[in-house]
Amino acid sequence: MQVDILVPYMVLFQKNVRFSCNFRSTSEKNIAKQVGNVKKVKKQKVDFWTLEEFKKFINQFDKNFFIMNITRISLFGFLFMTGMRIGEAQALEWGDIDFTDNLLCINKSMYYKKMHKNFMLQKRRQVLQIE
């Protein structure tokens, strides 16, 4: 989200905080003003695996593990080839897959708030072409 879009909301928020501090009591201090602005964090570069690195990872499993855990191995390949996160893969539904046009729609992610309770979080729509 661009900062330019947020500026009117930030100004409105600051005015509301100032008003509420003045309304409650002039002796109370504006805590938000004392804390100051949140510093921007420089985005870290994500180091993606190459195909050779992925093959090296898969080859670490012995043949018996590979046969007994074909679902897990397939999931690793699916995540690597699509670039999806595990939460996005967990949230996939059959309706998100279009076998006719070979499309995969990634529009939600699953996360856990408490143990044994899962929640779906809507996110931006992303469509991948499946080859």
C-alpha atoms as a printed R data frame, in Angstrom:
    type eleno elety resid chain resno       x       y       z
1   ATOM     1    CA   MET     A     1   0.000   0.000   0.000
2   ATOM     2    CA   GLN     A     2   1.409   3.389  -0.894
3   ATOM     3    CA   VAL     A     3   2.051   5.897   1.856
4   ATOM     4    CA   ASP     A     4   0.362   8.674  -0.148
5   ATOM     5    CA   ILE     A     5  -2.967   6.887   0.226
6   ATOM     6    CA   LEU     A     6  -2.551   6.621   4.000
7   ATOM     7    CA   VAL     A     7  -1.654  10.284   4.650
8   ATOM     8    CA   PRO     A     8  -5.265  11.554   5.067
9   ATOM     9    CA   TYR     A     9  -6.015   8.700   7.474
10  ATOM    10    CA   MET     A    10  -2.847   9.331   9.487
11  ATOM    11    CA   VAL     A    11  -3.697  13.033   9.792
12  ATOM    12    CA   LEU     A    12  -7.234  12.201  10.892
13  ATOM    13    CA   PHE     A    13  -5.899   9.707  13.444
14  ATOM    14    CA   GLN     A    14  -3.465  12.283  14.861
15  ATOM    15    CA   LYS     A    15  -6.258  14.870  15.193
16  ATOM    16    CA   ASN     A    16  -8.448  12.333  17.001
17  ATOM    17    CA   VAL     A    17  -5.668  11.457  19.438
18  ATOM    18    CA   ARG     A    18  -4.958  15.140  20.141
19  ATOM    19    CA   PHE     A    19  -8.656  15.881  20.642
20  ATOM    20    CA   SER     A    20  -9.174  12.948  23.009
21  ATOM    21    CA   CYS     A    21  -6.114  13.922  25.063
22  ATOM    22    CA   ASN     A    22  -7.291  17.533  25.315
23  ATOM    23    CA   PHE     A    23 -10.860  16.472  26.050
24  ATOM    24    CA   ARG     A    24  -9.941  14.106  28.882
25  ATOM    25    CA   SER     A    25  -7.583  16.424  30.667
26  ATOM    26    CA   THR     A    26  -4.924  18.913  29.808
27  ATOM    27    CA   SER     A    27  -2.633  17.291  32.364
28  ATOM    28    CA   GLU     A    28  -2.542  13.970  30.485
29  ATOM    29    CA   LYS     A    29   0.156  13.709  27.870
30  ATOM    30    CA   ASN     A    30  -0.290  12.446  24.357
31  ATOM    31    CA   ILE     A    31   1.403   9.052  24.494
32  ATOM    32    CA   ALA     A    32   1.458   8.709  20.696
33  ATOM    33    CA   LYS     A    33   3.410  11.967  20.418
34  ATOM    34    CA   GLN     A    34   5.954  10.735  22.953
35  ATOM    35    CA   VAL     A    35   6.471   7.462  21.111
36  ATOM    36    CA   GLY     A    36   6.980   9.164  17.746
37  ATOM    37    CA   ASN     A    37   6.769   7.790  14.234
38  ATOM    38    CA   VAL     A    38   7.388   4.168  13.407
39  ATOM    39    CA   LYS     A    39  10.679   3.777  11.618
40  ATOM    40    CA   LYS     A    40  10.639   2.183   8.201
41  ATOM    41    CA   VAL     A    41  12.356  -1.168   7.985
42  ATOM    42    CA   LYS     A    42  14.306  -1.916   4.866
43  ATOM    43    CA   LYS     A    43  12.896  -4.962   3.085
44  ATOM    44    CA   GLN     A    44  15.166  -7.957   3.180
45  ATOM    45    CA   LYS     A    45  15.984  -9.782  -0.006
46  ATOM    46    CA   VAL     A    46  14.428 -13.239  -0.096
47  ATOM    47    CA   ASP     A    47  16.781 -15.955  -1.243
48  ATOM    48    CA   PHE     A    48  14.795 -18.425  -3.378
49  ATOM    49    CA   TRP     A    49  15.909 -21.955  -4.090
50  ATOM    50    CA   THR     A    50  17.163 -22.840  -7.537
51  ATOM    51    CA   LEU     A    51  16.047 -26.058  -9.202
52  ATOM    52    CA   GLU     A    52  19.409 -27.644  -8.356
53  ATOM    53    CA   GLU     A    53  18.990 -26.728  -4.668
54  ATOM    54    CA   PHE     A    54  15.489 -28.203  -4.637
55  ATOM    55    CA   LYS     A    55  16.696 -31.446  -6.222
56  ATOM    56    CA   LYS     A    56  19.469 -31.624  -3.636
57  ATOM    57    CA   PHE     A    57  16.856 -31.205  -0.873
58  ATOM    58    CA   ILE     A    58  14.587 -33.940  -2.293
59  ATOM    59    CA   ASN     A    59  17.522 -36.323  -2.778
60  ATOM    60    CA   GLN     A    60  18.276 -36.141   0.951
61  ATOM    61    CA   PHE     A    61  15.338 -38.469   1.622
62  ATOM    62    CA   ASP     A    62  15.952 -42.192   1.353
63  ATOM    63    CA   LYS     A    63  13.878 -44.368  -0.971
64  ATOM    64    CA   ASN     A    64  11.697 -45.850   1.811
65  ATOM    65    CA   PHE     A    65  10.783 -42.401   3.171
66  ATOM    66    CA   PHE     A    66  10.046 -41.237  -0.359
67  ATOM    67    CA   ILE     A    67   7.627 -44.112  -1.028
68  ATOM    68    CA   MET     A    68   5.915 -43.912   2.388
69  ATOM    69    CA   ASN     A    69   5.556 -40.112   2.273
70  ATOM    70    CA   ILE     A    70   4.728 -39.434  -1.364
71  ATOM    71    CA   THR     A    71   2.089 -36.871  -0.296
72  ATOM    72    CA   ARG     A    72   4.663 -34.804   1.614
73  ATOM    73    CA   ILE     A    73   7.205 -35.015  -1.181
74  ATOM    74    CA   SER     A    74   4.507 -33.954  -3.678
75  ATOM    75    CA   LEU     A    75   3.617 -31.010  -1.425
76  ATOM    76    CA   PHE     A    76   7.256 -29.890  -1.351
77  ATOM    77    CA   GLY     A    77   7.348 -29.995  -5.162
78  ATOM    78    CA   PHE     A    78   4.026 -28.156  -5.437
79  ATOM    79    CA   LEU     A    79   5.188 -25.389  -3.089
80  ATOM    80    CA   PHE     A    80   8.510 -25.045  -4.898
81  ATOM    81    CA   MET     A    81   7.021 -24.938  -8.398
82  ATOM    82    CA   THR     A    82   4.225 -22.481  -7.543
83  ATOM    83    CA   GLY     A    83   6.115 -20.293  -5.067
84  ATOM    84    CA   MET     A    84   3.212 -20.560  -2.633
85  ATOM    85    CA   ARG     A    85   3.576 -20.388   1.126
86  ATOM    86    CA   ILE     A    86   2.368 -23.288   3.255
87  ATOM    87    CA   GLY     A    87  -0.615 -21.261   4.565
88  ATOM    88    CA   GLU     A    88  -1.722 -20.488   1.007
89  ATOM    89    CA   ALA     A    89  -1.535 -24.169   0.061
90  ATOM    90    CA   GLN     A    90  -3.501 -25.185   3.168
91  ATOM    91    CA   ALA     A    91  -6.274 -22.737   2.271
92  ATOM    92    CA   LEU     A    92  -6.732 -24.031  -1.294
93  ATOM    93    CA   GLU     A    93 -10.159 -25.394  -2.179
94  ATOM    94    CA   TRP     A    94 -11.241 -27.367  -5.236
95  ATOM    95    CA   GLY     A    95 -12.989 -24.265  -6.567
96  ATOM    96    CA   ASP     A    96  -9.610 -22.478  -6.716
97  ATOM    97    CA   ILE     A    97  -8.342 -24.912  -9.362
98  ATOM    98    CA   ASP     A    98  -9.495 -24.577 -12.968
99  ATOM    99    CA   PHE     A    99  -8.459 -27.772 -14.764
100 ATOM   100    CA   THR     A   100  -9.962 -26.605 -18.073
101 ATOM   101    CA   ASP     A   101  -7.789 -23.484 -18.399
102 ATOM   102    CA   ASN     A   102  -4.969 -24.819 -16.157
103 ATOM   103    CA   LEU     A   103  -5.287 -21.965 -13.661
104 ATOM   104    CA   LEU     A   104  -4.705 -21.876  -9.912
105 ATOM   105    CA   CYS     A   105  -6.323 -19.001  -8.007
106 ATOM   106    CA   ILE     A   106  -4.563 -18.071  -4.756
107 ATOM   107    CA   ASN     A   107  -6.953 -15.780  -2.896
108 ATOM   108    CA   LYS     A   108  -6.621 -16.694   0.774
109 ATOM   109    CA   SER     A   109  -4.201 -17.950   3.361
110 ATOM   110    CA   MET     A   110  -4.702 -20.089   6.438
111 ATOM   111    CA   TYR     A   111  -3.197 -19.138   9.749
112 ATOM   112    CA   TYR     A   112  -3.556 -20.383  13.293
113 ATOM   113    CA   LYS     A   113  -4.596 -18.031  16.064
114 ATOM   114    CA   LYS     A   114  -4.917 -20.670  18.767
115 ATOM   115    CA   MET     A   115  -4.041 -24.333  18.799
116 ATOM   116    CA   HIS     A   116  -6.609 -26.437  16.866
117 ATOM   117    CA   LYS     A   117  -8.461 -23.369  15.542
118 ATOM   118    CA   ASN     A   118  -7.698 -22.345  11.981
119 ATOM   119    CA   PHE     A   119  -8.791 -19.177  10.261
120 ATOM   120    CA   MET     A   120  -8.896 -18.104   6.644
121 ATOM   121    CA   LEU     A   121  -7.520 -14.689   5.812
122 ATOM   122    CA   GLN     A   122  -8.574 -13.143   2.519
123 ATOM   123    CA   LYS     A   123  -5.777 -11.595   0.513
124 ATOM   124    CA   ARG     A   124  -5.183 -10.183  -2.923
125 ATOM   125    CA   ARG     A   125  -6.150 -12.310  -5.883
126 ATOM   126    CA   GLN     A   126  -3.314 -14.081  -7.651
127 ATOM   127    CA   VAL     A   127  -3.762 -16.469 -10.554
128 ATOM   128    CA   LEU     A   128  -1.045 -18.874 -11.678
129 ATOM   129    CA   GLN     A   129  -0.909 -20.642 -15.027
130 ATOM   130    CA   ILE     A   130  -0.332 -24.370 -14.433
131 ATOM   131    CA   GLU     A   131   1.724 -26.104 -17.107
